[in-house]
Amino acid sequence: MHTTRLRLVAAALPALLLAAACSSGDDSAKPDSASPSVLSGKAPLTTDQLSKALITDSDLPGWTVQPSQTADTSDTSRLTADKPACQPLADVTSSNPKIHRMAFVGAAFAKTTDKSGATPEIINQMLVASHAPGDADKVMAELKTALTTCTGFTATDSSGAKTPFTISKGPAVPVGDKAVSWIMNDTADKKAGAALLSVVETGDTVTMYVSVKSAGGAGPLPVDAERKQAEKLKKALAARK
């Protein structure tokens, strides 16, 4: 699959979900054996360190990974939920969330297609962010609380445009120190507006994933990619001086 094609298809993902992305966790997820006491509490990973820890094609045989061309932090667009209890879910897709990201990198990824130029069935987008000590836990705590009460909200972006969303339960995420998932559905786009969001905390990092079907609708959980990304982040966190 040509990487240009992946970039083009990724650009068609639900617009608000690509604003900047990052964060969330699931009570039913089963954390792996990572030790937060070892991976947390030191200097946050830099953009360069996150870039080196980002998964690549060689990490995921049979997949194509296309890193984002930039991690521009000058974009200050923010989504505002009409219901305060839902704001953490809106912050996940904001470029300027309440809990600040110290650095972040992103990528689009999909299973490699046999035919050159063919559109993959499932397209995934990811954002890996580092946080100040303790802030990754705060992100996850706020997401879990929001998911217990929020079933829908209308988001207003920085231009004033409004988008109505419904929120429903996602699958368990068996990766990371903490993790959650949910399905976010743009009710104004009944054919293609649904996406599966999952958020994985590894030490002081939070990685957010968006999965959609190229034909429209929420995609499956990208567990293989999530597991490999968590492994690479653990190594990067443990290597900090």
Buried (B, 14 or more C-beta within 10 A) or exposed (E): BBEEBBEEBBEEBBBBBBBBBBBBBBEEBEBBEBEBEEBBEBEBBEBEBBBEBBBBBEBBEEBBBBBBEEBEBEEEBBBBBBBEBBBBBBBBBBBBBEBEBBBBBBBBBBBBBEEEEEBBEBBBBBBBBBBBEEBBBBBBEBBBEBBEEBEBBBBBBBEEEEBBBBBEEBBBBBBBBBBBBBBBBBEEBEEBBBBBBBBBBBBBBBBBBBBBBBEEBBBEBBBBBBBBBBBBBBEBBEEBE
